[in-house]
Amino acid sequence: MSNGFVHAVRGMNDVFGDQSWWFDRLELVARNLLATYGYTHVRLPVVEKTELFCRSIGEVTDIVEKEMYTFADRNGDSLTLRPEGTAGCVRAAIENSWLAAGAQKVYYLGPMFRHERPQKGRYRQFYQFGVETFGMAGPDIDAELIMITARLWKQLGIEAKLLINSLGSANDRSAYREALTQYFSAHYDLLDEDSQKRLHKNPLRILDSKNPELQALIQQAPQLTDWLDDHSKQQFSGLLAQLDAVGIPYQVTPTLVRGLDYYNDTVFEWVTTELGAQGTICAGGRYDGLVTQLGGKATPAIGFAMGMERVVALMQLAHAQQTPAIQVYVIASGEQAQQKILALTEKWRDEVPNVGMMVHHGGGSFKSQFKKADKSGAHIALILGDDEVTQQTIGVKFLRNDQEQITLNWAEVPAWLRCQITND
């Protein structure tokens, strides 16, 4: 056993400092937004039985064949670190009898795991924010999910383009799959190795190929819209009418397919050109058959998930202002001041609970303490020395403008802070 330093697992990164602030900001905005639409938070296990993902995602997908972190526990059971959130959420809905209570609207967030080649925007441990709904047949709920994501981008100050398509029913896709297989088989020699492997397993995935040499061939392939039944056509046209009514622009994209087997009818992606090859930041769709597939009663369902690393990267590119959590930095110098400062600040926190107030610890000169006050992002420094303790006053220095330093009595501080926070 080596006594050297132990590094983190490749592709599984620490998130801290300024980067952590951006993640926290995204989570806060998304949580608050979903709460206003009536969605509730559900916390799901990070580890599930491997069978859950094989049955839901499909055994001939890249995720199951190549990317899952699967291991046997001490009882010999095969377990897997979750590669996505939908399957676990459906399992929870069935196991905990949510569906018997009627329509459900939930969201979750946390780490997912896939053994991929790490690169910018794609990691082995990555973070997703996901939303799932059950018991609503749409297309109004389909439209609501898209409207929520559109509003989220607006609140975060980022821009993305909406691609949308319909995969139809299982019967539609079965007939279409045969036509697609015949088409690509006639051009077998033009397919790359991955597409040749997918041809008889899941030919729809060829449409999702990023190989530029295949794009002309893909564009000329039969289109699924020609195989949709009347119900799927009505569902899709109803959704587009809802989006038109609220003015959300979209691009109907016949080649848009989802990489997981459980989707039907509505599928959508939000994409950007700002992040290079990793252009999809949010993807979702309807999966009406999955609840039955996993042992529950037939239930219409639709959801989406967003890669949080990619959304954070867009927030940073948009130069969204990083609002400091700390508004007031408190400096104390002298034995009496240091003994008094914690009791004072706790009293002020009770009276002004929404103020971000950080007390300096560890001593040091006034110069070094002011450097840390500046670095904290605070707008105001409160300064307490032994003389101020005797007089029951405190000095106030403005860190972000040229206002002259002032002195306040201790009793005046809460009301003054409330006024400052309101004005900011």
C-alpha positions in Angstrom: 0.0 0.0 0.0 1.4 3.4 -1.0 1.9 6.1 1.7 1.7 8.8 -1.0 -1.1 11.3 -1.6 -4.4 9.8 -2.7 -6.0 11.7 -5.6 -9.7 12.0 -6.4 -11.1 9.5 -9.0 -10.5 10.7 -12.5 -13.6 12.6 -13.8 -15.0 13.1 -10.3 -14.2 16.7 -9.2 -14.4 18.8 -6.0 -16.7 21.8 -6.3 -15.7 24.7 -4.0 -15.0 28.4 -3.7 -16.5 30.6 -6.5 -17.6 27.5 -8.5 -19.7 26.4 -5.5 -21.4 29.8 -5.4 -22.6 29.3 -9.0 -24.0 25.9 -8.3 -25.8 27.2 -5.2 -27.2 30.1 -7.2 -28.6 27.7 -9.9 -30.1 25.4 -7.3 -31.7 28.3 -5.4 -33.3 29.8 -8.6 -34.5 26.5 -9.9 -35.9 25.4 -6.5 -37.8 28.7 -6.0 -39.1 28.6 -9.6 -40.4 25.1 -9.4 -42.1 25.8 -6.0 -44.1 28.6 -7.7 -45.4 26.0 -10.2 -46.4 23.6 -7.4 -43.5 21.1 -7.7 -42.1 19.4 -4.6 -38.6 18.1 -3.8 -37.9 14.4 -3.6 -34.6 12.9 -2.4 -33.7 9.6 -4.2 -31.0 7.0 -3.4 -27.7 7.3 -5.2 -27.5 3.5 -5.6 -30.2 1.3 -7.1 -30.5 -2.3 -8.2 -28.8 -2.8 -11.5 -32.0 -4.4 -12.9 -33.8 -1.1 -12.6 -31.6 0.5 -15.2 -31.5 -2.5 -17.5 -35.2 -2.7 -17.6 -35.8 1.1 -18.0 -33.0 2.4 -20.1 -32.6 -0.7 -22.3 -29.8 -3.2 -22.4 -28.6 -2.2 -25.9 -27.9 1.4 -24.9 -24.4 2.8 -24.5 -25.2 3.6 -20.8 -26.0 0.0 -19.9 -23.4 -1.6 -22.1 -20.5 0.7 -21.4 -21.0 3.4 -18.9 -22.6 2.2 -15.7 -20.7 1.9 -12.4 -22.0 -1.6 -11.4 -20.7 -3.7 -8.5 -21.7 -6.7 -6.3 -22.4 -5.8 -2.7 -21.6 -8.2 0.2 -24.8 -10.1 -0.3 -24.0 -10.7 -3.9 -26.6 -8.3 -5.2 -25.8 -6.3 -8.3 -26.0 -2.6 -7.6 -25.4 0.5 -9.7 -24.6 4.1 -9.1 -27.4 5.9 -10.8 -26.5 7.1 -14.3 -29.8 9.1 -14.6 -32.7 10.1 -12.4 -35.9 9.1 -14.1 -35.8 5.4 -13.4 -35.2 5.9 -9.7 -38.0 8.4 -9.5 -40.5 6.1 -11.2 -39.4 3.2 -8.9 -40.0 5.5 -5.9 -43.5 6.6 -7.3 -44.5 2.9 -7.6 -43.0 1.7 -4.3 -44.4 4.6 -2.2 -47.8 4.6 -3.9 -47.6 8.2 -5.0 -49.6 7.5 -8.1 -52.7 6.4 -6.2 -53.0 10.0 -4.9 -53.4 11.4 -8.4 -51.3 13.7 -10.5 -47.7 14.2 -9.1 -45.2 17.0 -9.9 -41.7 16.5 -8.4 -38.1 17.5 -8.8 -34.8 16.1 -7.6 -31.1 17.1 -7.8 -27.8 15.5 -7.1 -24.9 13.5 -8.5 -25.2 11.0 -11.4 -22.4 8.6 -12.5 -21.2 7.4 -15.9 -17.9 5.9 -16.8 -17.1 8.1 -19.8 -13.9 9.7 -21.1 -13.7 12.9 -19.0 -13.8 16.2 -20.9 -15.0 19.7 -20.5 -18.7 19.6 -19.7 -18.8 15.7 -19.4 -17.6 14.1 -16.2 -17.9 10.7 -14.5 -19.6 12.2 -11.5 -21.9 15.0 -12.8 -24.8 16.9 -11.3 -28.4 16.9 -12.7 -31.5 18.9 -11.8 -34.5 16.8 -12.9 -38.3 17.2 -13.0 -40.8 14.4 -13.4 -44.6 14.5 -13.6 -47.1 11.6 -13.4 -50.8 11.2 -14.2 -51.2 14.0 -16.8 -51.7 13.0 -20.4 -50.8 16.5 -21.9 -50.1 18.3 -24.1 -50.6 21.1 -21.5 -48.2 19.5 -19.0 -45.7 19.0 -21.8 -46.0 22.7 -22.6 -45.6 23.7 -18.9 -42.3 21.9 -18.5 -41.0 23.7 -21.6 -42.3 27.0 -20.2 -40.6 26.4 -16.9 -37.2 25.8 -18.5 -37.7 28.9 -20.7 -38.4 31.0 -17.6 -35.4 29.5 -15.9 -33.0 30.5 -18.7 -34.5 34.0 -18.5 -34.0 34.2 -14.7 -30.4 33.0 -15.1 -29.6 35.4 -17.9 -28.6 32.7 -20.4 -29.9 32.0 -24.0 -30.7 28.6 -25.5 -32.5 27.2 -28.5 -35.4 24.8 -28.2 -35.5 21.7 -30.5 -38.6 19.6 -30.4 -39.9 16.4 -32.0 -42.5 13.6 -31.6 -41.4 10.0 -31.4 -45.0 8.8 -31.6 -46.3 5.6 -30.0 -44.5 2.3 -29.6 -46.4 1.0 -32.7 -45.4 4.1 -34.7 -41.7 3.6 -33.8 -41.8 -0.1 -34.6 -43.1 0.5 -38.1 -40.7 3.4 -38.6 -37.8 1.3 -37.2 -38.3 -1.2 -40.0 -38.3 1.5 -42.7 -35.2 3.1 -41.2 -33.4 -0.2 -41.0 -34.1 -0.9 -44.7 -32.9 2.6 -45.6 -29.6 2.5 -43.7 -29.0 -1.2 -44.8 -29.1 0.0 -48.4 -26.3 2.4 -47.5 -24.4 0.1 -45.1 -21.0 0.8 -46.5 -21.4 4.6 -45.8 -22.1 4.0 -42.1 -19.4 4.4 -39.5 -18.6 1.5 -37.1 -20.9 2.8 -34.3 -23.8 3.2 -36.7 -23.3 -0.3 -38.2 -23.6 -1.7 -34.6 -26.8 0.3 -34.0 -28.4 -0.6 -37.3 -30.2 -3.7 -36.0 -30.2 -2.9 -32.3 -31.5 0.6 -32.2 -31.5 2.3 -35.7 -33.1 5.5 -34.3 -29.8 6.2 -32.5 -28.1 6.6 -35.9 -30.2 9.8 -36.4 -28.4 11.1 -33.3 -24.9 10.6 -34.7 -22.6 13.6 -34.5 -20.4 12.3 -37.3 -20.3 15.1 -40.0 -19.8 12.5 -42.8 -23.2 11.0 -42.0 -25.3 14.1 -41.9 -26.3 14.2 -45.5 -27.3 10.5 -45.3 -29.3 11.2 -42.1 -31.1 14.2 -43.6 -32.4 12.1 -46.5 -33.6 9.3 -44.2 -37.3 8.6 -43.8 -38.9 10.9 -41.2 -40.8 9.6 -38.2 -43.6 12.2 -38.7 -44.8 10.2 -41.7 -45.5 7.2 -39.4 -47.3 9.1 -36.5 -50.9 7.9 -35.7 -53.7 10.5 -35.2 -53.3 10.6 -31.4 -49.6 11.4 -31.6 -50.2 14.0 -34.3 -52.9 15.7 -32.2 -50.7 15.6 -29.1 -47.8 17.2 -31.0 -49.9 19.9 -32.8 -51.5 20.7 -29.4 -48.2 21.2 -27.8 -46.9 23.5 -30.6 -50.1 25.6 -30.4 -49.5 26.1 -26.6 -45.9 27.2 -27.3 -47.0 29.6 -30.0 -49.6 31.0 -27.7 -46.9 32.1 -25.1 -44.4 33.1 -27.7 -41.7 30.5 -27.1 -39.7 29.9 -30.3 -38.9 26.3 -31.3 -37.4 24.3 -34.1 -39.2 21.1 -35.1 -36.3 18.6 -35.6 -37.2 15.3 -37.1 -33.8 13.8 -36.4 -34.1 14.5 -32.6 -34.3 11.2 -30.7 -33.6 10.4 -27.1 -30.8 7.9 -26.2 -33.1 6.0 -23.8 -35.6 3.4 -24.9 -38.5 4.6 -22.7 -39.5 7.8 -24.5 -42.7 8.3 -26.6 -44.4 11.2 -28.3 -42.9 14.6 -27.1 -39.1 14.9 -26.9 -37.2 18.2 -26.6 -33.8 19.6 -26.0 -32.4 23.0 -25.2 -29.1 23.6 -27.0 -26.5 26.3 -27.2 -23.4 27.0 -29.4 -21.6 28.6 -26.5 -20.1 25.3 -25.1 -18.6 23.7 -28.2 -19.4 20.1 -28.8 -21.3 19.7 -25.5 -24.3 21.8 -26.8 -27.3 20.2 -25.0 -28.0 21.7 -21.6 -31.4 20.3 -20.9 -33.4 17.4 -22.4 -36.7 15.7 -21.7 -39.7 13.9 -23.1 -42.7 11.8 -22.4 -42.4 8.2 -21.2 -46.0 6.9 -20.8 -45.0 3.3 -20.8 -42.2 3.3 -18.2 -44.4 2.9 -15.1 -46.0 -0.2 -16.5 -42.6 -1.5 -17.7 -41.3 -1.2 -14.1 -44.3 -2.9 -12.5 -46.8 -0.2 -11.9 -50.2 0.7 -13.4 -50.3 2.5 -16.7 -49.6 6.1 -16.0 -48.8 9.0 -18.4 -45.5 10.7 -17.5 -43.1 13.4 -18.8 -40.0 15.0 -17.4 -36.7 16.6 -18.1 -33.2 16.8 -16.7 -30.5 19.5 -17.1 -26.7 19.1 -16.7 -25.8 21.5 -14.0 -22.2 21.9 -15.0 -23.2 23.1 -18.4 -25.8 25.5 -17.1 -23.3 26.9 -14.7 -20.8 27.4 -17.5 -23.4 29.4 -19.4 -24.2 31.5 -16.4 -20.5 32.4 -16.1 -20.2 33.1 -19.8 -23.2 35.4 -19.5 -21.3 37.4 -16.8 -24.2 37.0 -14.4 -23.4 39.1 -11.4 -22.2 37.1 -8.4 -24.0 38.6 -5.5 -22.0 38.2 -2.2 -23.7 36.3 0.6 -21.9 38.5 3.1 -23.0 42.1 3.3 -21.3 43.0 6.6 -17.8 42.0 7.8 -17.1 42.6 11.5 -13.7 43.4 12.8 -12.7 43.4 16.5 -9.3 44.4 18.0 -8.5 44.3 21.7 -9.3 41.8 24.5 -12.6 43.4 25.6 -13.7 43.8 22.0 -13.0 40.2 21.1 -14.9 39.0 24.2 -17.9 41.2 23.3 -18.2 40.9 19.5 -19.8 37.4 19.2 -22.6 38.3 21.7 -23.2 41.6 19.9 -23.4 40.1 16.4 -25.7 37.2 17.5 -28.1 39.8 19.0 -28.0 41.8 15.8 -28.6 38.6 13.7 -31.7 37.9 15.9 -33.0 41.4 15.1 -32.0 41.5 11.4 -32.1 37.8 10.4 -31.6 38.3 6.7 -28.3 40.2 7.0 -25.2 38.3 5.9 -22.7 39.1 8.7 -19.3 37.5 9.0 -17.1 38.0 12.1 -13.3 38.0 11.7 -11.5 35.2 13.6 -7.9 34.6 14.1 -6.7 38.0 15.1 -4.2 40.0 13.0 -3.6 43.7 12.3 -6.3 46.1 11.2 -4.7 46.1 7.7 -4.9 42.3 7.3 -8.4 42.2 8.7 -9.5 44.9 6.2 -8.0 42.9 3.4 -10.1 39.9 4.4 -13.2 42.2 4.7 -12.6 43.4 1.1 -12.1 39.8 -0.2 -15.4 38.7 1.5 -17.4 40.9 -0.9 -19.0 42.7 1.9 -20.2 46.3 1.4 -19.7 47.4 5.0 -17.2 46.8 7.8 -18.2 47.1 11.4 -15.2 48.0 13.6 -15.1 47.3 17.4 -12.2 48.2 19.6 -11.8 48.4 23.4 -12.7 52.1 23.4 -15.9 51.4 21.5 -16.8 48.7 24.1 -16.5 51.3 26.8 -18.6 53.8 24.9 -21.0 51.1 23.5 -20.4 52.3 20.0 -19.1 50.8 16.8 -17.4 52.2 13.7 -18.9 51.8 10.2 -16.6 51.8 7.2 -18.0 51.7 3.7 -15.9 49.3 1.5 -17.4 49.9 -1.9 -17.8 53.7 -2.1 -16.2 56.9 -0.7 -18.6 57.6 2.1 -17.0 58.8 5.2 -16.7 56.5 8.2 -19.5 56.9 10.8 -20.1 55.8 14.4 -23.3 54.2 15.7 -24.5 53.3 19.1 -25.1 49.6 19.6 -28.8 50.1 19.9 -28.9 51.9 16.5 -27.2 49.1 14.6 -30.2 46.8 13.8 -32.4 49.6 12.4 -29.5 51.0 10.4 -28.7 47.6 8.9 -32.3 47.0 7.9 -32.3 50.3 6.1 -29.0 49.5 4.3 -30.2 46.1 3.2 -33.5 47.5 1.9 -31.7 50.2 0.0 -29.2 47.7 -1.5 
